[in-house]
Amino acid sequence: MDFKNEVVELISSQVDLPKEKIAALIERPKNAKMGDYAFPCFVLAKELHKNPVEIAKNIADNISSDDFASIKAVGPYVNFAIDHEKLVSSTLKDVLAQNNHYGDQEVGHGNVPIDMSSPNIAKPMSMGHLRSTVIGNSIAKTMEKVGYTPIKINYLGDYGTQFGKLIAAYKHWGNEEDVKKDPIMSLFHYYVRFHKEAEENPELDQEGRDWFKKLEDGDPEAVKLWKWFREVSLADFNRIYKELGVTFDSYNGEAFFNDKMQPVIDELKDKGLLHESRGAQVVDMGEDENPAIIVKSDGTSIYLTRDLAAAEWRMKEYDFVKMLYVVGNEQAQHFVELKTVLKKMGYDWSDEIHHVPFGLITQGGKKLSTRKGNVVFLDQVLKDAVNLAKKQIEEKNPDLANQDQVAHDVGVGAVIFHDLKNDRLDNFDFDLNEVVRFEGDTGPYVQYTNARAQSVLRKAAAMGEKPSDTDFALDDDWAFAVAKDIADFPRIIRRSAEKFEPSVIAKYSLDLAKKFNKYYANVKILTKDEKIGARLALVKATSIVLTEALRLLGVNAPEEM
């Protein structure tokens, strides 16, 4: 039952404000004794020429509902206190009836391509690739939960000047046998060496540009090496994606759009948008703005050219209602240019293109950089996380079955959760020992809370007890706090989807876990009395919601830990 929505309806019957504005104004009193929702009347004072205290009293005197234990004016606020037993009963009934479909809703429908992960071939996946991958994966799951059809696109960085540089590096220092033995690391070392040597020998950069021009022109040797680098890279990426539990619907990278760029360039010319500036072909962005480069002075394309071609192709292919680009914050200007150029071309659907930016992962306060060789490899981080989880499991529960699988779920889940609990725009420092802890604001803490709930249900079954499916009459404060959080889950999902912000769900799961652990510590759940079935229903509902919240984050929920 949506109690907040009922508050909106009740207030709406008394004031001349749009329901959306009423909903935005509603607060949660900091002191629970003051009620569960509060509507501030300051906004009405100027319009009604009345004291907000008087307005609050008038509203409270004229509304009533059986779903609230009390509706009263407290100073300039109208405070609503939910009937505890009614909230617990209606919430548990909904969750147990809908199971993992609890929170499903129809916010919208239609295709939503999500451009995410997108590593560069011939480079190992680093911690820098984690954010786009897990944020995009969680957004896809959440969009599906609210009615959309997500299409996860791994827009591989498999084209551009860097591949000319890599080919040049391989031609100078490459060894076929080394690449066959350890493809990614060998290619990575060539790439790092190229940039170091280019600092002393700037002619190398030109050599790299020349090889890229050959690649664009279809030179057989350049194409053969490029295809080989792409093939070995994809095999390595897919191994890591399997560890993370992430899949894709498309691997069409930049190269896929190589033959689709010229039609876009021609279209820009035909529409009178393209002109020459310092030898380059550009589109004006407006006053005081640098023009958007479409073709460089040497005749080669750039990211924007390919992204324009990709956007047009995706619209034709998917007929999307929204398109999301989960790409770092430093690329914000690129997406301003992409949307602006598409709009100038007459494509109003560009309004539904959304850049979903995110901050950096640092280590020891320092930015990670592949080019400078200052990089933390993602596969090693995942291995270390799993080993750390296994060590703790062996200490806490040495007899646990499926230890390896649980350690994997906990270790990998810890890394994913740590990323997603941070507001996406924030930078954060990564310390593995802090990430894989079973206490504190961590993924393992939420997983352990769910496993604890499952353990209670197993013990109850051994006693011959099970969750009630009809009687949910609990009115204690501990049960109410848990049920109130559970009742909020559909709103949390909707908010996460609207803001493209997985941290909303991660923070919610931590809050629910804390409230359930307080319930567990203060209530004797397995006492055989007339309310044991209702208490077990609360335990089961908590487990259902925690499991689903973790799933939406891309994290598994082991039933034992």
C-alpha positions in Angstrom: 0.0 0.0 0.0 1.4 3.4 -0.9 0.8 5.5 2.2 2.7 8.5 0.8 0.4 8.6 -2.2 -2.6 8.6 0.2 -1.1 11.6 2.0 -0.8 13.4 -1.4 -4.4 12.6 -2.2 -5.6 13.9 1.2 -3.6 17.1 1.0 -4.7 17.6 -2.6 -8.4 17.6 -1.5 -7.7 20.7 0.6 -5.1 22.8 -1.3 -4.8 24.1 -4.8 -1.4 22.6 -5.7 -0.4 20.1 -8.3 0.0 16.6 -6.8 3.6 16.4 -8.1 4.5 19.5 -6.0 2.7 18.1 -2.9 4.7 14.9 -3.2 7.9 16.8 -3.5 7.1 18.9 -0.4 6.3 15.9 1.9 8.9 15.2 4.5 9.8 12.5 6.9 9.9 13.8 10.5 13.3 13.2 12.1 11.6 12.2 15.4 9.4 9.1 14.7 7.1 10.1 17.6 6.1 13.1 15.5 4.6 10.8 12.8 5.7 9.2 9.5 4.9 12.0 7.0 4.7 15.7 7.4 3.4 18.4 5.0 4.8 21.9 5.5 2.3 24.7 5.0 4.8 27.6 4.5 4.4 27.4 0.7 0.6 28.2 1.1 1.1 31.2 3.5 1.7 33.8 0.9 -1.0 32.7 -1.4 -3.7 32.4 1.3 -2.5 35.4 3.3 -2.7 33.2 6.5 -0.3 32.1 9.2 1.1 28.6 8.2 0.2 27.3 11.7 -3.5 28.3 11.1 -3.4 26.7 7.6 -2.0 23.4 9.0 -4.8 23.3 11.6 -7.5 23.9 9.0 -6.2 21.1 6.8 -5.8 18.6 9.7 -9.3 19.4 10.9 -10.8 18.6 7.5 -9.2 15.3 6.5 -9.4 11.8 7.9 -8.4 8.2 6.9 -8.7 4.8 8.5 -5.1 4.1 7.3 -3.6 6.6 9.7 -3.6 6.4 13.5 -3.6 10.1 13.7 -3.6 13.2 11.5 -2.8 16.4 13.4 -1.3 19.8 13.1 2.1 20.3 14.7 3.0 24.0 14.4 3.1 24.8 10.6 3.1 21.1 9.6 0.3 18.5 9.1 1.7 15.3 10.5 0.5 11.8 9.6 1.1 8.8 11.8 0.5 5.4 10.0 -1.5 2.7 11.7 1.3 0.3 12.6 -0.6 -2.9 12.3 -2.2 -1.9 9.1 1.1 -1.0 7.4 2.7 -4.2 8.5 -0.2 -6.3 7.4 -0.7 -4.7 4.0 3.0 -4.7 3.2 3.7 -8.3 4.2 0.6 -9.4 2.2 1.9 -7.6 -0.9 5.4 -9.0 -0.7 4.5 -12.6 0.0 1.9 -12.5 -2.8 4.3 -11.0 -5.4 7.6 -12.5 -4.2 10.5 -11.3 -6.3 8.0 -9.4 -8.5 7.4 -7.0 -5.6 8.3 -3.6 -6.8 7.6 -4.3 -10.5 5.9 -1.3 -12.1 5.0 0.3 -15.4 6.8 3.6 -15.3 7.4 3.4 -19.0 7.9 1.0 -21.9 10.0 0.7 -25.0 13.7 0.0 -25.9 16.4 1.7 -23.9 19.9 1.1 -25.4 22.6 1.5 -22.7 26.1 2.2 -24.0 28.3 0.8 -21.2 31.6 -0.8 -20.2 33.3 -0.2 -23.6 36.9 -1.1 -22.9 39.6 -0.5 -25.5 40.9 -3.6 -27.2 44.5 -4.7 -26.6 44.4 -3.3 -23.1 43.6 -5.3 -20.0 40.4 -4.3 -18.2 41.4 -2.1 -15.2 39.5 -0.9 -12.2 38.7 2.1 -14.3 36.4 -0.1 -16.4 34.5 -1.3 -13.4 32.3 1.7 -12.9 30.8 1.9 -16.4 30.2 -1.9 -16.4 28.5 -2.3 -13.0 26.6 1.0 -13.1 25.3 0.2 -16.6 24.4 -3.3 -15.6 22.4 -2.2 -12.6 20.6 0.6 -14.5 19.6 -2.0 -17.1 18.1 -4.3 -14.4 16.3 -1.4 -12.8 14.9 -0.1 -16.1 13.6 -3.6 -16.8 12.0 -3.6 -13.4 10.0 -0.5 -14.2 8.7 -1.7 -17.6 11.4 -0.7 -20.2 13.4 -3.1 -22.4 17.1 -2.4 -21.9 19.6 -3.2 -24.6 23.1 -3.5 -23.2 25.7 -2.3 -25.8 29.4 -2.9 -25.3 30.6 -0.1 -27.6 34.2 -1.5 -27.8 37.0 0.9 -28.3 38.3 -1.0 -31.3 39.1 1.9 -33.6 41.0 5.2 -33.5 44.5 6.6 -33.5 45.6 4.5 -30.6 45.4 1.4 -32.8 47.8 3.0 -35.2 50.1 3.6 -32.3 49.7 -0.1 -31.1 50.4 -1.4 -34.6 53.5 0.8 -34.8 54.6 -0.4 -31.4 54.1 -4.1 -32.4 56.1 -3.5 -35.6 59.0 -2.1 -33.5 59.1 -4.4 -30.5 56.4 -7.0 -31.0 56.9 -10.8 -30.9 54.2 -13.1 -32.2 55.1 -15.9 -29.7 54.8 -13.5 -26.7 51.4 -12.3 -27.9 50.2 -15.9 -28.3 51.3 -16.8 -24.8 49.9 -13.8 -23.0 48.1 -11.6 -25.5 46.6 -8.8 -23.4 49.6 -8.1 -21.2 52.1 -8.3 -24.1 50.0 -5.8 -26.1 49.6 -3.6 -23.0 53.3 -3.4 -22.5 53.9 -2.5 -26.1 51.3 0.3 -25.7 52.9 1.7 -22.5 56.4 1.5 -24.0 55.2 3.4 -27.1 54.1 6.3 -25.0 57.3 6.4 -23.0 59.5 6.2 -26.1 57.3 8.9 -27.8 58.2 11.4 -25.1 61.9 11.1 -26.2 61.1 10.5 -29.9 58.0 12.5 -31.1 58.3 11.0 -34.6 56.8 7.9 -33.2 53.4 9.7 -32.8 53.4 10.5 -36.5 54.2 6.9 -37.3 51.2 5.9 -35.2 49.0 8.3 -37.0 50.3 7.0 -40.4 49.4 3.4 -39.4 45.9 4.4 -38.4 45.4 6.1 -41.8 46.5 2.8 -43.4 44.0 1.0 -41.2 41.2 3.4 -42.3 42.2 2.9 -45.9 42.0 -0.9 -45.6 45.8 -1.8 -45.7 45.9 -5.6 -45.5 48.7 -5.8 -42.9 47.1 -3.1 -40.7 43.6 -4.8 -40.9 45.1 -8.3 -40.2 46.9 -7.1 -37.0 43.9 -5.1 -35.9 41.5 -8.1 -36.2 44.0 -10.3 -34.3 44.3 -7.7 -31.4 40.4 -7.5 -31.2 39.9 -11.3 -31.2 42.3 -12.0 -28.3 41.0 -9.0 -26.3 37.4 -10.0 -26.5 38.2 -13.5 -25.2 39.9 -11.9 -22.2 37.1 -9.4 -21.6 34.4 -12.1 -21.7 36.3 -14.1 -19.0 36.0 -11.1 -16.7 32.4 -10.3 -17.6 31.6 -13.9 -16.6 33.1 -13.2 -13.2 31.0 -10.1 -12.8 27.8 -11.8 -14.1 27.4 -9.2 -16.8 26.2 -10.0 -20.3 25.6 -7.8 -23.4 23.1 -7.7 -26.2 25.6 -6.1 -28.7 29.4 -5.9 -29.1 29.2 -3.4 -32.0 32.2 -1.3 -31.4 33.5 1.8 -33.0 34.8 -0.1 -36.0 31.3 -1.3 -36.9 30.5 2.3 -37.7 33.5 2.9 -39.9 31.6 2.6 -43.2 28.6 4.5 -41.7 30.5 7.7 -41.1 30.7 9.1 -44.6 26.9 9.1 -45.0 26.7 11.2 -41.8 29.4 13.6 -43.1 27.4 13.9 -46.4 24.2 14.5 -44.5 25.8 17.3 -42.5 27.1 18.9 -45.8 23.6 18.6 -47.4 22.0 20.3 -44.5 24.5 23.1 -44.6 25.9 22.4 -41.2 29.5 21.5 -42.1 32.2 24.1 -42.9 36.0 24.3 -42.9 38.0 25.7 -40.1 41.8 25.4 -40.0 41.7 22.6 -42.4 39.2 20.6 -40.4 35.5 20.0 -41.1 33.4 21.4 -38.2 29.9 22.2 -37.0 29.3 25.4 -35.2 28.1 25.0 -31.7 26.9 28.5 -31.1 28.3 31.8 -29.8 31.3 31.5 -27.4 31.6 27.8 -28.0 34.3 25.9 -29.8 33.1 24.2 -33.0 32.6 20.4 -33.0 35.2 18.8 -35.1 33.8 16.1 -37.5 36.8 15.4 -39.8 40.3 16.3 -38.7 42.7 18.3 -40.9 44.5 15.1 -41.9 41.2 13.6 -43.2 40.7 11.1 -40.3 37.5 10.8 -38.3 37.2 11.2 -34.5 35.0 9.8 -31.7 32.2 12.3 -32.5 31.9 11.2 -36.1 31.5 7.6 -35.1 29.1 8.4 -32.3 26.8 10.4 -34.6 26.8 7.4 -37.0 26.1 5.1 -34.0 23.3 7.2 -32.7 21.5 7.3 -36.1 22.0 3.6 -36.6 20.7 2.7 -33.1 17.6 4.8 -33.6 16.8 3.0 -36.9 17.7 -0.4 -35.4 16.0 -0.1 -31.9 13.5 2.8 -32.3 14.5 3.7 -28.7 12.5 5.8 -26.2 15.7 6.7 -24.4 19.4 6.1 -25.0 21.9 6.1 -22.1 25.6 6.6 -22.3 27.3 5.4 -19.1 30.6 7.2 -19.6 32.9 9.1 -17.2 32.3 12.6 -16.2 35.3 13.9 -18.1 33.5 13.2 -21.4 30.6 15.6 -20.6 31.5 18.1 -23.3 31.6 15.3 -25.9 27.9 14.4 -25.2 26.9 18.1 -25.3 28.4 18.2 -28.8 26.7 14.9 -29.8 23.2 16.0 -28.7 23.7 19.5 -30.1 24.8 18.3 -33.6 22.0 15.7 -33.7 19.5 18.4 -32.8 20.8 20.7 -35.5 20.4 17.8 -38.0 16.7 17.9 -37.1 16.6 14.8 -34.8 14.3 15.7 -31.9 14.9 12.2 -30.4 18.3 13.6 -29.3 16.3 15.0 -26.3 16.0 11.5 -25.1 19.8 10.9 -25.2 21.2 11.0 -21.6 24.8 11.0 -20.6 25.0 9.1 -17.3 28.4 10.4 -15.9 30.4 9.0 -13.0 33.4 9.9 -10.9 36.8 8.3 -10.7 38.1 5.4 -8.6 41.4 6.4 -7.0 44.0 4.4 -5.1 45.9 6.1 -2.4 44.3 9.3 -3.6 45.9 9.0 -7.0 44.1 8.7 -10.4 44.7 5.4 -12.3 46.1 5.7 -15.8 46.6 3.0 -18.4 48.8 5.1 -20.6 51.3 5.8 -17.8 51.2 2.2 -16.6 49.7 3.2 -13.3 46.9 0.7 -13.4 45.1 -1.8 -11.2 43.9 -4.8 -13.2 40.3 -5.8 -12.6 40.8 -9.5 -12.8 43.4 -9.4 -10.0 41.2 -7.3 -7.8 38.3 -9.8 -8.2 40.7 -12.7 -7.4 42.0 -11.0 -4.3 38.4 -10.1 -3.2 37.3 -13.7 -3.5 40.4 -15.0 -1.6 39.8 -12.4 1.1 36.1 -13.5 1.4 37.1 -17.2 1.5 39.5 -16.5 4.3 36.8 -14.8 6.4 34.3 -17.6 5.7 36.7 -20.2 6.7 37.2 -18.4 10.0 33.5 -17.8 10.7 31.9 -20.9 9.2 34.5 -23.6 8.4 31.7 -26.2 7.8 29.9 -24.2 5.2 29.0 -26.2 2.1 29.8 -24.7 -1.4 32.5 -22.5 0.2 34.1 -21.6 -3.2 30.8 -20.5 -4.7 29.8 -18.4 -1.6 33.3 -16.9 -1.5 33.0 -15.9 -5.2 29.5 -14.4 -4.6 30.7 -12.5 -1.6 34.0 -11.3 -2.9 32.8 -10.2 -6.4 29.6 -8.9 -4.8 31.6 -6.8 -2.4 33.5 -5.1 -5.2 30.3 -4.3 -7.1 28.4 -3.2 -4.1 31.2 -0.9 -2.9 31.1 0.9 -6.3 27.4 1.2 -6.4 26.8 2.4 -2.8 28.7 5.6 -3.8 26.7 8.4 -5.5 27.7 7.9 -9.1 29.2 11.3 -9.6 31.5 11.0 -6.5 35.1 10.0 -6.7 36.1 7.3 -4.2 39.3 5.6 -3.0 39.4 1.8 -3.3 40.8 -0.2 -0.4 40.1 -3.9 -0.7 40.3 -4.7 3.0 37.5 -2.1 3.6 35.4 -3.4 0.8 35.3 -7.1 1.8 34.2 -6.6 5.4 31.3 -8.4 6.9 30.5 -5.4 9.1 29.8 -1.8 8.2 28.3 -0.4 5.1 29.4 -3.2 2.8 27.9 -5.7 0.4 28.9 -8.7 2.6 26.9 -7.1 5.5 23.7 -7.0 3.4 24.4 -10.5 2.1 25.0 -11.8 5.6 21.8 -10.2 6.9 19.9 -12.0 4.1 21.6 -15.3 5.0 20.7 -14.7 8.7 17.0 -14.3 7.7 17.2 -17.5 5.6 18.8 -19.3 8.6 15.9 -18.2 10.8 13.4 -19.6 8.3 15.4 -23.0 8.1 15.3 -23.3 12.0 11.6 -22.5 12.0 11.0 -25.2 9.4 12.9 -27.7 11.5 10.5 -26.7 14.4 7.5 -27.3 12.1 6.8 -23.6 11.8 6.4 -21.5 8.7 5.5 -17.9 7.7 1.8 -17.1 7.9 0.1 -16.3 4.6 -3.0 -14.8 6.3 -2.2 -13.4 9.7 0.3 -10.5 9.7 -0.8 -8.8 12.9 2.4 -7.2 14.3 2.4 -3.8 16.0 5.7 -3.6 17.8 8.0 -0.7 16.9 10.8 -3.0 15.6 8.5 -4.8 13.2 7.0 -1.5 12.0 10.4 0.0 11.3 11.3 -3.0 9.0 7.9 -3.2 7.3 7.9 0.6 6.7 11.2 0.2 4.9 9.9 -2.7 2.9 6.8 -0.7 1.9 9.2 2.0 0.5 10.9 -0.4 -1.9 8.7 0.3 -5.0 9.3 4.1 -4.6 13.1 3.5 -4.2 13.2 1.5 -7.4 11.3 4.2 -9.2 13.6 6.9 -7.9 16.7 4.9 -8.9 15.3 4.4 -12.4 14.4 8.1 -12.8 17.8 9.3 -11.7 19.8 6.5 -13.3 21.3 6.1 -9.8 22.0 2.6 -8.4 23.3 4.1 -5.1 19.7 4.8 -4.2 19.0 1.0 -4.1 22.4 0.2 -2.4 21.9 2.7 0.4 18.3 1.4 0.8 19.5 -2.2 1.2 22.0 -1.1 3.9 19.2 0.7 5.8 16.8 -2.3 5.6 19.6 -4.6 6.7 20.3 -2.5 9.7 16.6 -2.3 10.7 16.2 -6.0 10.3 19.3 -6.7 12.5 17.8 -4.5 15.2 14.6 -6.5 14.9 16.6 -9.7 15.2 18.4 -8.5 18.3 15.3 -7.2 20.1 12.6 -9.7 19.2 12.5 -13.5 20.0 11.4 -14.5 16.6 11.2 -18.3 17.1 9.2 -18.2 20.4 6.2 -20.5 19.8 3.2 -18.3 20.3 0.2 -17.0 18.3 2.4 -14.5 16.4 5.3 -16.7 15.3 3.8 -17.1 11.8 3.5 -13.3 11.4 7.1 -12.8 12.6 8.3 -15.4 10.2 6.4 -13.6 7.4 8.3 -10.5 8.2 11.6 -12.4 8.1 10.7 -13.9 4.7 9.5 -10.6 3.3 12.8 -9.0 4.4 14.8 -11.8 2.6 12.7 -11.4 -0.6 13.4 -7.6 -0.7 17.1 -7.8 0.2 17.6 -10.5 -2.4 15.8 -8.4 -5.1 17.6 -5.2 -4.1 21.0 -7.1 -4.5 19.9 -8.6 -7.8 19.1 -5.1 -9.1 22.7 -4.1 -8.2 24.1 -7.2 -10.0 25.0 -8.9 -6.7 24.2 -12.5 -5.8 22.6 -13.3 -2.4 23.8 -16.6 -0.9 21.3 -18.3 1.4 24.2 -19.4 3.8 27.4 -17.7 4.7 
